[in-house]
């Protein structure tokens, strides 16, 4: 269900890269994924940045021949964004949609017989954000749908709200569990995500639900 002027992934983009654009490069400190790149912060240590270069980003593969996370790779990434920002952003969005969002939606549909991609912008953006950040996105989303099913009928705004709230509740618990087993630097980063980012992102998602559905 699309809304005029709404771009799927915008909520995640705001909280992943702060709206700084496709050339965003993180410092990597305290991040278990290492130095991360672009609109949705494609991680270097997990191989996500490298996978992008081999697929949707292949037109820039010659420039991005260095090791993701290295100074030369980071410099090349920024240079491409300055020169071809729109095309670079489109490629990053297409990559995440294919590799993260669509598989998560498909897994939830198979497990619950509920197609989250047919819902409004707010819920879809919450799903996109979850898919971008968590390797266990499908498990978290399936559990969130089950939580919402106890509170409202599927296909209603009330169910969408319950599902969004459950998504962030479960993401918070998941991240805090990882933080508890991590070293001090990673623990600080993850605790900040759970205690600052998620409440703000949840509030933005619920405002979007009220405005756009």
C-alpha positions in Angstrom: 0.0 0.0 0.0 1.8 3.1 -1.2 1.3 6.7 -0.1 1.9 9.7 -2.4 5.4 11.1 -1.8 6.5 8.4 0.6 9.7 6.5 -0.1 10.0 3.1 1.5 13.1 3.0 3.7 13.1 6.6 4.7 12.7 5.9 8.4 15.6 3.5 8.4 17.7 5.9 6.4 17.1 8.7 8.9 18.3 6.6 11.8 21.0 4.6 10.1 22.8 7.5 8.3 21.1 10.5 9.8 19.9 11.7 6.4 23.5 12.4 5.3 23.1 10.6 2.0 24.6 7.7 0.1 28.2 8.8 0.7 27.9 8.4 4.5 30.8 6.4 6.1 30.8 5.6 9.8 33.8 5.6 12.0 33.3 2.0 13.0 34.2 2.5 16.7 32.1 0.4 19.0 30.2 -1.1 16.0 30.2 -4.9 15.7 29.7 -4.4 12.0 32.9 -2.3 11.7 33.0 0.7 9.3 29.6 0.9 7.5 28.6 2.6 4.3 25.7 4.5 2.7 22.1 5.2 3.3 21.5 2.0 5.2 25.1 1.6 6.7 26.2 -1.5 4.8 28.6 -3.2 7.2 32.2 -4.1 6.3 32.7 -7.0 8.7 29.6 -8.9 7.8 30.4 -8.8 4.1 27.4 -6.7 3.2 29.4 -3.8 1.7 31.4 -6.3 -0.4 28.2 -8.0 -1.5 26.8 -4.7 -2.7 29.9 -4.0 -4.8 29.5 -7.4 -6.5 25.8 -6.9 -7.4 23.8 -3.6 -7.5 27.1 -1.7 -7.1 29.0 -3.5 -9.8 29.2 -0.5 -12.1 31.6 1.0 -9.5 33.5 -2.2 -8.8 36.7 -0.9 -10.3 36.8 2.1 -8.0 35.7 0.0 -5.0 38.4 -2.6 -5.5 39.9 -2.0 -2.0 38.9 -3.8 1.2 35.7 -2.6 2.7 36.6 -0.7 5.9 39.9 0.5 4.5 40.8 4.1 4.0 41.0 3.7 0.2 37.6 2.0 0.0 36.0 4.7 2.2 37.5 7.5 0.1 36.3 5.9 -3.2 32.8 5.4 -1.7 32.6 9.1 -0.8 33.9 10.2 -4.2 31.3 8.1 -6.1 28.5 9.6 -3.9 29.7 13.2 -4.7 29.8 12.4 -8.4 26.8 10.2 -8.9 24.7 10.6 -5.8 21.3 9.8 -7.2 22.4 6.6 -9.0 24.5 5.5 -6.1 21.5 6.0 -3.7 19.2 4.1 -6.1 21.6 1.2 -6.2 21.9 1.0 -2.4 18.1 1.1 -2.0 17.6 -1.7 -4.6 20.3 -3.8 -2.9 18.6 -3.6 0.5 15.2 -4.2 -0.9 16.4 -7.4 -2.7 18.7 -8.8 0.0 17.0 -7.7 3.2 13.5 -6.4 2.9 12.0 -8.9 0.4 13.4 -12.0 2.1 12.1 -10.9 5.5 8.6 -10.1 4.2 8.6 -13.5 2.4 9.6 -15.4 5.5 6.9 -13.7 7.6 4.3 -14.4 4.9 5.3 -18.1 4.8 5.1 -18.4 8.6 2.0 -16.3 9.3 0.1 -16.1 6.0 0.2 -12.3 6.5 1.8 -10.0 3.9 3.3 -7.1 5.6 4.2 -5.5 2.3 0.5 -5.0 1.7 0.2 -2.7 4.7 0.7 1.0 5.0 3.9 3.0 4.9 4.5 3.1 8.7 4.4 -0.6 9.2 6.4 -1.3 6.0 9.0 1.2 7.1 9.3 -0.5 10.5 9.7 -3.8 8.7 12.4 -2.3 6.4 14.3 -0.9 9.4 14.2 -4.3 11.1 15.4 -6.1 8.0 18.3 -3.6 7.6 19.6 -3.9 11.1 19.0 -7.5 12.2 20.1 -10.8 10.8 17.3 -12.3 12.8 14.7 -9.9 11.3 12.3 -12.6 10.2 12.1 -14.2 13.7 11.6 -10.8 15.3 8.8 -9.9 12.8 7.0 -13.2 13.1 6.9 -12.8 16.8 5.7 -9.2 16.5 2.8 -10.3 14.2 1.9 -13.0 16.8 1.9 -10.3 19.5 -0.3 -8.0 17.5 -2.7 -10.9 16.6 -3.6 -11.1 20.3 -4.7 -7.4 20.4 -6.5 -6.6 17.1 -7.8 -8.1 13.9 -5.4 -8.2 11.0 -5.7 -5.6 8.3 -6.7 -2.9 10.7 -4.9 0.3 11.8 -5.1 -1.1 15.4 -3.3 -4.2 14.3 -0.7 -2.1 12.5 -0.1 0.0 15.6 0.2 -3.1 17.8 2.6 -4.7 15.3 4.8 -1.6 15.1 4.9 -1.4 18.9 5.7 -5.1 19.2 8.5 -4.8 16.6 10.3 -2.1 18.6 9.7 -3.9 21.9 11.2 -7.1 20.5 14.1 -5.3 18.8 14.9 -3.6 22.1 15.0 -6.9 24.0 17.1 -8.5 21.3 19.7 -5.7 21.2 19.9 -5.5 25.0 20.5 -9.3 25.2 23.4 -8.9 22.8 24.7 -5.9 24.7 24.8 -7.9 27.9 27.2 -10.4 26.3 29.4 -7.7 24.6 32.5 -5.8 25.5 32.3 -2.2 26.9 32.5 -0.3 23.6 29.9 -2.4 21.8 27.7 -2.5 24.9 27.6 1.3 25.0 26.7 1.5 21.3 24.0 -1.1 21.5 22.5 0.3 24.7 22.4 3.7 23.0 20.5 2.1 20.1 18.0 0.5 22.4 17.4 3.4 24.8 17.7 6.3 22.4 17.2 5.4 18.8 14.4 2.9 19.2 12.1 5.1 21.3 12.6 8.0 18.8 12.1 5.7 15.8 9.0 4.2 17.3 7.6 7.6 17.9 8.3 8.6 14.3 6.7 5.4 13.0 3.5 6.0 15.0 3.3 9.6 13.8 3.7 8.2 10.3 0.9 5.7 11.0 -1.4 8.5 12.1 -0.5 10.7 9.1 -0.2 8.1 6.2 -1.5 4.8 7.5 
